[in-house]
Structure formats: C-alpha cells, structure tokens
C-alpha cells in the first residue's frame, strides 16, 4: 500500500473550472490573492491562472462547460516527489487511475508531471510534481 507521507507533504492546489478567467482573476485579486502564474493548457484550449493567498493556491482554468454551481471544485492536487515511483505504487494498489501514464504540462519554470485517481465517490485527487 502506498504511503503518501513518503511522497507528499500536503496540498499543492485546488482546481476550479471557471466560465470567465478574467472575471475570476479580478475576483480573487480583490480578495488579496496574487496571480503567481498565468498560462495556457494548449491541449485543452484553456487559459489557466494560479492564484495564491498565503499557502493556498487556486488553479482556475477557463472551461466553457462549467456548471456554475456550488461545490464545483474539480480536483485537489497533492504536491509530490518521485511521481513515477508513486504512480507504480498507486497502480499496484488497484486505485482507479484516470490517465494511462504520468502526464506532463509546461507549467511553472520547468514543467509539471501529474496523474489523477478517482475516490469512492468519483472525487479527483491529482498527484503533481513540479520539475
């Protein structure tokens, strides 16, 4: 069984799909959040903003199909290390993994590697390693 304490020290970010990224950035900055990364997920054709307040980071990403309802957090991302090793442990444990392999995106300085599993109620837990 994978021991997450070996790989993670906590939450990296909360992912929220939004209908208007500019309005979202304006809203969160009005609350004191600081935009720490504005980028684009070209594969999904989505603009992405990472907004930080203290040790909380919200990943807001433009999504034309957002449901605009309470509780619309799409995923919780855990900050991890040794993601390839963790992926194999999670796979061996029989968890429902969304991706067929560890994925990558060109976010932050050197990119990120990630994969997602589904919990018992289909909640998404993303394991994310900044490179």
Secondary structure as a PSIPRED ss2 file (coil, helix, strand):
# PSIPRED VFORMAT (PSIPRED V4.0)

   1 X C   1.000  0.000  0.000
   2 X C   1.000  0.000  0.000
   3 X C   1.000  0.000  0.000
   4 X H   0.000  1.000  0.000
   5 X H   0.000  1.000  0.000
   6 X H   0.000  1.000  0.000
   7 X C   1.000  0.000  0.000
   8 X E   0.000  0.000  1.000
   9 X E   0.000  0.000  1.000
  10 X E   0.000  0.000  1.000
  11 X E   0.000  0.000  1.000
  12 X E   0.000  0.000  1.000
  13 X E   0.000  0.000  1.000
  14 X E   0.000  0.000  1.000
  15 X E   0.000  0.000  1.000
  16 X E   0.000  0.000  1.000
  17 X E   0.000  0.000  1.000
  18 X E   0.000  0.000  1.000
  19 X C   1.000  0.000  0.000
  20 X C   1.000  0.000  0.000
  21 X H   0.000  1.000  0.000
  22 X H   0.000  1.000  0.000
  23 X H   0.000  1.000  0.000
  24 X H   0.000  1.000  0.000
  25 X H   0.000  1.000  0.000
  26 X H   0.000  1.000  0.000
  27 X H   0.000  1.000  0.000
  28 X H   0.000  1.000  0.000
  29 X H   0.000  1.000  0.000
  30 X H   0.000  1.000  0.000
  31 X C   1.000  0.000  0.000
  32 X C   1.000  0.000  0.000
  33 X C   1.000  0.000  0.000
  34 X E   0.000  0.000  1.000
  35 X E   0.000  0.000  1.000
  36 X E   0.000  0.000  1.000
  37 X E   0.000  0.000  1.000
  38 X E   0.000  0.000  1.000
  39 X E   0.000  0.000  1.000
  40 X E   0.000  0.000  1.000
  41 X E   0.000  0.000  1.000
  42 X C   1.000  0.000  0.000
  43 X C   1.000  0.000  0.000
  44 X C   1.000  0.000  0.000
  45 X C   1.000  0.000  0.000
  46 X E   0.000  0.000  1.000
  47 X E   0.000  0.000  1.000
  48 X E   0.000  0.000  1.000
  49 X E   0.000  0.000  1.000
  50 X E   0.000  0.000  1.000
  51 X E   0.000  0.000  1.000
  52 X E   0.000  0.000  1.000
  53 X E   0.000  0.000  1.000
  54 X C   1.000  0.000  0.000
  55 X C   1.000  0.000  0.000
  56 X E   0.000  0.000  1.000
  57 X E   0.000  0.000  1.000
  58 X E   0.000  0.000  1.000
  59 X E   0.000  0.000  1.000
  60 X E   0.000  0.000  1.000
  61 X E   0.000  0.000  1.000
  62 X E   0.000  0.000  1.000
  63 X C   1.000  0.000  0.000
  64 X C   1.000  0.000  0.000
  65 X C   1.000  0.000  0.000
  66 X C   1.000  0.000  0.000
  67 X C   1.000  0.000  0.000
  68 X C   1.000  0.000  0.000
  69 X C   1.000  0.000  0.000
  70 X C   1.000  0.000  0.000
  71 X C   1.000  0.000  0.000
  72 X C   1.000  0.000  0.000
  73 X E   0.000  0.000  1.000
  74 X E   0.000  0.000  1.000
  75 X E   0.000  0.000  1.000
  76 X E   0.000  0.000  1.000
  77 X E   0.000  0.000  1.000
  78 X E   0.000  0.000  1.000
  79 X E   0.000  0.000  1.000
  80 X E   0.000  0.000  1.000
  81 X C   1.000  0.000  0.000
  82 X C   1.000  0.000  0.000
  83 X H   0.000  1.000  0.000
  84 X H   0.000  1.000  0.000
  85 X H   0.000  1.000  0.000
  86 X H   0.000  1.000  0.000
  87 X H   0.000  1.000  0.000
  88 X H   0.000  1.000  0.000
  89 X H   0.000  1.000  0.000
  90 X H   0.000  1.000  0.000
  91 X H   0.000  1.000  0.000
  92 X H   0.000  1.000  0.000
  93 X C   1.000  0.000  0.000
  94 X C   1.000  0.000  0.000
  95 X C   1.000  0.000  0.000
  96 X E   0.000  0.000  1.000
  97 X E   0.000  0.000  1.000
  98 X C   1.000  0.000  0.000
  99 X C   1.000  0.000  0.000
 100 X C   1.000  0.000  0.000
 101 X C   1.000  0.000  0.000
 102 X C   1.000  0.000  0.000
 103 X E   0.000  0.000  1.000
 104 X E   0.000  0.000  1.000
 105 X E   0.000  0.000  1.000
 106 X C   1.000  0.000  0.000
 107 X C   1.000  0.000  0.000
 108 X C   1.000  0.000  0.000
 109 X C   1.000  0.000  0.000
 110 X C   1.000  0.000  0.000
 111 X C   1.000  0.000  0.000
 112 X E   0.000  0.000  1.000
 113 X E   0.000  0.000  1.000
 114 X E   0.000  0.000  1.000
 115 X E   0.000  0.000  1.000
 116 X E   0.000  0.000  1.000
 117 X E   0.000  0.000  1.000
 118 X E   0.000  0.000  1.000
 119 X C   1.000  0.000  0.000
 120 X C   1.000  0.000  0.000
 121 X C   1.000  0.000  0.000
 122 X C   1.000  0.000  0.000
 123 X C   1.000  0.000  0.000
 124 X E   0.000  0.000  1.000
 125 X E   0.000  0.000  1.000
 126 X E   0.000  0.000  1.000
 127 X E   0.000  0.000  1.000
 128 X E   0.000  0.000  1.000
 129 X E   0.000  0.000  1.000
 130 X E   0.000  0.000  1.000
 131 X C   1.000  0.000  0.000
